[in-house]
Amino acid sequence: MIYEVRQQTLYRYGAPVPFSRQVAHQLPISRAGQIVLDADLDISPEPAERFDLSDFFGNRITHFAFDRGHDHLTVTLTARVEVLPAQSLLERLTLPWEAVRAAAVASTDLGPDSPAHMLFASPSVDLSAPITAYAALSLAPGRTMLDAAVDLMKRIKADFRYVPGATDARTRPSEAFAARKGVCQDFAHVMIAGLRGQSLPARYVSGYLRTEPPKGQPRLEGADATHAWVEVWCGPEAGWIGFDPTNGILAGEDHVVLAVGRDYSDVSPLEGVIVAYGDHSLEVKVDVIPHGRRPSEDVASLPVTTRPRA
């Protein structure tokens, strides 16, 4: 499925900002199952400095800075992304969770896709005994990793309420777990914390959901904003598999990946430092519109466009 993606992020400042420096994770990545056909990030006003690069996990990041007064900041992504059909997963072909844990703990691979990076607490994911115990209920002896992760995902979907505004970017998984409510970021962090508490590797994925569902299917939670879900390492053969605990489904053709990391702090859409006083407001608009399927062709030569380095 090919998607036209548009995200506009608008900050309005109560007083002119004489200087600011920002980092954006807003350009989608090409990866297994996803091809970025083209992508552009427009920043207004024009920054004095800008450069694009990739981080350790392969995410595309944009650094930019302003050295003159401005009363607003608008960051607009426009992209075309092809999401390929997911391969069918046979539950019995994934390893028992005990074997996955043993393989992850013993891994000596330090590459960006290694499970070793996703076993421990991280800046936005604290490990707590209650969440660890909650995850343990899905880990019956000998149960396959895929089956266990699906069970945990569906329990989170059933036990937690999706309540926009109930939490914010600073909410810890332990707080969302105690309240049993939150948004997609909280659902993902709780699932990650539960698995890591059992020494099972799980990572955070930021991205989008298609805005309108296929005919006859329900609208997914989180379709009007940036979304978040989880990838669980299911062993050397199966690799990383996506789980969306907010909607209780496996990640598939409705999911467009922006970035992956240990947690939200690694992939926050926009962060930085401003020199200013007074209030500010934030408005984010997202549209992910499907445009059907592309005829079969060699996609290796398709360009990915970005802004030139400053």
SVG drawing of the C-alpha trace seen along z (x, -y; Angstrom):
<svg xmlns="http://www.w3.org/2000/svg" viewBox="-19 -39 49 65">
<polyline fill="none" stroke="black" stroke-width="0.4" points="0.0,0.0 1.3,-3.5 0.5,-6.3 0.6,-10.0 1.8,-11.3 1.5,-14.8 2.2,-16.1 2.2,-19.7 3.6,-20.8 2.9,-24.4 4.3,-26.2 3.0,-29.7 5.0,-31.7 3.6,-34.4 6.7,-36.5 9.4,-36.6 12.0,-33.8 15.5,-35.2 17.3,-31.9 16.4,-28.2 18.0,-24.9 15.8,-21.8 16.1,-18.2 13.4,-16.5 12.6,-12.8 10.0,-13.5 11.5,-11.9 10.3,-8.2 12.8,-5.5 13.2,-2.7 13.5,0.7 12.3,4.2 8.7,4.0 8.7,0.3 10.1,-1.9 10.3,-5.7 9.6,-6.8 10.1,-10.5 10.1,-12.7 10.6,-16.4 10.7,-18.4 9.8,-22.1 10.7,-24.4 9.3,-27.9 10.8,-30.4 13.9,-29.4 16.5,-28.2 20.0,-29.8 21.5,-26.3 20.2,-22.9 21.7,-19.4 20.3,-15.9 21.9,-12.7 21.2,-9.2 21.4,-8.1 22.8,-4.8 19.5,-3.0 19.2,-4.2 16.6,-6.9 16.8,-10.1 17.2,-13.1 17.2,-16.8 19.1,-19.4 18.2,-23.1 18.7,-26.4 17.5,-30.0 19.5,-33.1 16.9,-35.7 13.5,-36.5 10.5,-34.5 7.0,-34.1 6.1,-30.8 7.7,-27.5 6.1,-25.3 7.5,-22.0 5.7,-20.2 6.4,-16.7 5.2,-15.5 6.1,-12.0 5.1,-9.0 5.7,-5.7 5.1,-2.1 4.3,0.4 4.6,4.0 2.3,6.8 3.5,8.5 4.7,12.0 2.4,14.5 3.5,15.6 3.1,19.1 3.1,19.0 4.6,22.5 7.7,21.4 8.8,18.9 10.9,20.1 9.6,20.5 10.0,17.3 12.6,19.0 14.8,19.7 14.4,16.1 15.4,14.8 18.5,17.0 19.5,16.0 19.0,12.3 21.0,12.3 23.8,14.3 24.0,12.1 27.3,10.5 26.0,8.5 26.2,4.7 24.7,3.7 21.7,1.4 19.2,4.3 20.7,6.3 18.3,7.4 21.1,6.5 20.2,2.8 16.5,3.5 16.8,5.5 17.3,2.9 15.6,-0.2 16.0,-3.3 15.3,-7.1 11.5,-6.8 11.0,-3.2 11.5,-2.3 11.2,1.3 8.7,1.9 7.7,5.0 4.0,4.6 4.5,4.4 6.9,7.3 4.4,9.4 1.6,8.4 3.7,9.5 4.6,12.8 0.9,13.8 1.4,14.2 4.6,16.3 3.4,19.8 6.2,22.3 7.1,23.3 4.8,20.8 6.2,19.4 7.4,15.8 4.9,14.7 1.9,16.3 3.1,14.7 3.5,11.3 0.1,11.4 -1.5,12.4 0.2,9.5 -0.7,7.1 -4.4,8.1 -4.5,7.9 -3.1,4.4 -5.8,3.5 -8.5,5.0 -7.3,3.6 -6.3,0.1 -8.4,-2.8 -7.3,-5.1 -7.8,-8.6 -6.2,-11.5 -4.9,-14.1 -4.7,-11.7 -0.9,-11.6 1.9,-13.6 5.4,-12.8 6.9,-12.8 4.5,-10.1 6.4,-7.0 5.1,-3.5 4.6,-2.8 2.2,-5.8 0.2,-4.8 0.1,-1.3 -1.3,-2.4 -3.9,-4.5 -4.8,-1.9 -5.2,-4.7 -3.2,-6.8 -2.4,-7.1 -0.4,-5.0 2.9,-6.1 1.8,-4.8 0.5,-1.5 3.8,-0.9 5.9,-1.8 3.9,0.5 4.4,3.4 8.1,2.7 8.6,2.4 6.8,5.7 8.9,7.6 12.2,6.1 11.3,6.8 11.4,10.5 14.7,10.0 12.9,10.1 13.9,7.5 11.3,5.0 11.7,1.6 9.7,-1.5 8.3,-2.4 7.0,-5.8 5.0,-6.3 1.5,-6.8 -1.7,-4.9 -3.8,-5.4 -6.3,-8.1 -9.4,-6.3 -9.9,-2.6 -10.7,-0.2 -14.4,0.1 -16.2,2.2 -13.3,2.0 -13.2,0.0 -11.2,-3.2 -8.0,-2.6 -7.2,-4.6 -4.4,-7.1 -5.1,-7.6 -5.2,-11.4 -1.7,-11.9 1.7,-10.3 1.3,-6.8 3.4,-4.4 3.7,-0.6 6.2,2.1 8.5,4.4 9.4,7.6 12.5,9.7 11.1,13.2 14.4,15.0 17.2,15.1 15.0,16.4 11.8,14.5 13.6,11.3 11.6,8.1 7.8,8.3 5.5,5.4 2.6,5.3 0.2,2.4 -1.2,2.7 -3.4,-0.4 -5.5,1.4 -4.7,5.1 -3.4,6.0 -0.1,6.9 1.5,4.0 0.9,4.3 0.0,2.4 -1.9,-0.3 1.3,-1.2 3.9,-3.6 7.2,-3.6 9.0,-6.9 11.7,-5.8 12.7,-3.1 14.5,-3.3 14.6,-2.2 11.7,-4.5 10.0,-7.8 13.1,-9.8 15.1,-8.3 12.5,-9.2 10.5,-12.2 9.1,-14.1 10.6,-17.4 12.7,-18.5 15.2,-21.3 16.0,-24.4 14.5,-27.9 15.5,-31.2 12.1,-32.8 9.5,-33.9 5.8,-33.7 3.4,-31.0 3.4,-28.9 0.8,-26.7 1.3,-23.5 -0.9,-22.2 -0.3,-19.0 -2.2,-17.8 -1.7,-14.4 -3.1,-12.8 -2.1,-9.4 -4.0,-8.8 -3.8,-5.4 -3.3,-5.6 -3.6,-1.9 -0.8,0.4 2.0,-0.3 2.5,2.0 5.4,4.4 8.7,2.7 12.3,2.4 12.1,0.1 15.9,0.1 16.4,-2.9 13.6,-5.0 15.0,-8.2 14.6,-9.5 14.7,-13.3 15.9,-15.3 17.0,-18.9 20.7,-19.5 23.0,-19.8 23.4,-23.4"/>
</svg>
